[in-house]
Amino acid sequence: MQVRFSLAAGAMLMLSVGCESPMCTRTSTIYTATVSAVGTAGPRIGQPVARFDLTQDFLSHTPVGCLGAPTADVGVVDMTITSTATVSQRVEYAVQGLNALSVPVWSYEGVIPVLAPGQTVTVSRVAVSATKLESGARVILKEVLPVP
């Protein structure tokens, strides 16, 4: 019984501290990055492949660590891939989010078995990162092959 009383007392203390602290504000900022990819090897070398459009909904909290807020500000990165090729193709790729020094801080790999000319594919939640997408992204094409 003593343990339950102590836990309840601790919870009440935390709630009262939260009520006395300044109001927590949450700000959502949208960051975007676009990378156009061109074939670097094989039969599609030098040919347009796809445009990778990334969007990050970055949530900031003030003050950091206020009651009910995460311990760090983070953003969810979503992506769409649009074919810029004139033929259907199989695309194996890696996307990397970069920091201000162009060092990768997250990466996502995927394969699109058939990407038709002009087709857009939506890839949700490729990363959750404390680094803002404003520093950009890089696309590495692992394999691009024409599909009959």
C-alpha positions in Angstrom: 0.0 0.0 0.0 2.9 2.3 0.8 4.3 1.9 -2.8 1.0 2.9 -4.4 0.7 6.0 -2.2 4.3 7.0 -3.2 3.6 6.5 -6.9 0.4 8.5 -6.6 2.1 11.3 -4.7 4.9 11.4 -7.3 2.4 11.7 -10.1 0.5 14.5 -8.4 3.8 16.3 -7.9 4.6 16.0 -11.6 1.2 17.2 -12.6 1.4 20.2 -10.3 4.9 21.1 -11.6 3.4 20.9 -15.2 0.6 23.2 -14.3 3.1 25.8 -12.9 5.4 25.7 -15.9 4.8 27.9 -19.0 2.4 26.5 -21.6 4.0 24.1 -24.0 3.8 25.3 -27.6 4.1 23.0 -30.6 5.1 24.3 -34.0 5.0 22.3 -37.2 7.4 23.4 -40.0 7.4 21.8 -43.4 10.7 21.2 -45.1 11.1 19.9 -48.6 13.9 18.5 -50.8 13.9 17.4 -54.4 16.5 15.2 -56.1 16.5 14.4 -59.8 18.2 11.1 -60.5 20.0 10.1 -63.8 21.3 6.7 -64.6 24.9 6.2 -63.8 25.6 2.7 -65.1 24.1 0.0 -67.4 21.6 0.5 -70.2 20.1 3.7 -68.6 23.5 5.6 -68.1 23.0 9.3 -68.7 19.2 8.9 -69.0 16.7 10.6 -66.7 15.3 8.1 -64.2 13.1 9.7 -61.6 12.5 12.7 -59.4 12.5 12.1 -55.6 10.4 14.6 -53.7 10.8 14.5 -49.9 8.6 16.3 -47.3 9.3 16.6 -43.6 6.8 17.7 -41.0 9.1 18.9 -38.3 7.6 19.3 -34.8 9.3 21.7 -32.4 8.2 22.1 -28.8 8.8 25.2 -26.6 10.1 24.8 -24.0 11.9 21.6 -24.8 11.0 18.9 -22.3 7.7 20.5 -21.2 5.1 18.2 -19.8 3.7 15.8 -22.4 6.2 16.8 -25.1 8.9 14.5 -26.6 12.4 14.9 -25.2 13.7 16.1 -28.6 12.2 17.9 -31.6 11.7 15.5 -34.6 10.2 15.3 -38.0 8.7 12.6 -40.1 10.0 12.3 -43.7 7.6 11.2 -46.5 8.6 10.7 -50.1 7.1 10.5 -53.6 9.0 9.2 -56.6 8.0 10.3 -60.1 9.4 8.7 -63.2 11.1 11.1 -65.6 12.0 8.3 -68.0 10.4 7.6 -71.4 10.4 3.8 -70.7 9.1 1.6 -67.9 12.0 0.6 -65.6 12.9 -1.3 -62.4 14.5 1.1 -59.9 16.5 0.0 -56.9 17.6 3.1 -54.8 18.8 4.5 -51.5 17.9 7.9 -50.2 20.0 9.6 -47.5 19.1 12.7 -45.5 22.0 15.0 -45.0 23.1 17.3 -42.2 24.6 20.8 -42.7 28.0 19.2 -43.4 26.5 16.9 -46.1 27.0 13.8 -43.9 24.2 11.3 -44.1 22.1 11.1 -40.9 19.5 8.6 -42.0 18.9 6.4 -45.0 16.1 4.5 -46.7 16.4 1.8 -49.3 13.7 0.5 -51.7 12.9 -1.1 -55.0 10.1 -0.2 -57.4 9.6 -3.3 -59.6 7.9 -1.4 -62.4 8.0 2.4 -62.7 6.1 3.5 -65.8 6.7 6.8 -67.6 5.2 9.7 -65.6 4.0 7.4 -62.8 4.2 8.7 -59.2 4.7 6.3 -56.3 4.1 7.4 -52.7 6.4 6.1 -50.0 5.3 7.1 -46.6 7.5 7.5 -43.5 11.0 6.9 -44.9 12.6 8.4 -41.8 12.0 10.0 -38.4 14.8 12.4 -37.7 15.9 15.2 -35.4 17.9 16.7 -38.3 15.8 19.1 -40.4 15.5 18.2 -44.1 16.6 21.8 -45.0 20.2 20.5 -45.4 19.0 18.3 -48.3 19.1 14.7 -49.4 21.0 12.4 -51.7 19.8 9.6 -54.0 21.9 6.6 -54.9 20.7 4.5 -57.8 21.7 1.0 -57.1 20.2 -0.5 -60.2 18.0 0.8 -63.0 16.8 -1.6 -65.7 14.3 -1.2 -68.5 11.2 -3.4 -68.1 9.4 -4.7 -71.1 
